[in-house]
Amino acid sequence: MNSEEKKKLSETDICDLFITPAIKNAGWDQMKQIRREFLL
């Protein structure tokens, strides 16, 4: 993915493609330690 394509990604896309996988690879438990934002 080039830099122009990355600029078109939404915040959710960035989380799904980069942040969540990095957190999981660092050993975090997806069911207990990772939460997405949510509205009250």
Residue, then its C-alpha position, 0 to 999 in steps of 0.5 A: m500500500n503506497s502513501e496515497e492509498k494510506k491517506k485515503l484510509s479512515e480511522t477505523d481502517i487504520c485500526d483494523l490494518f495496522i494498530t490492532p494487529a500490532i497490539k495482538n502481535a505484542g501479546w495482548d489478549q483480543m478478548k480481554q485487553i482490546r476494546r473498540e470505541f463505543l457510544l454510551 
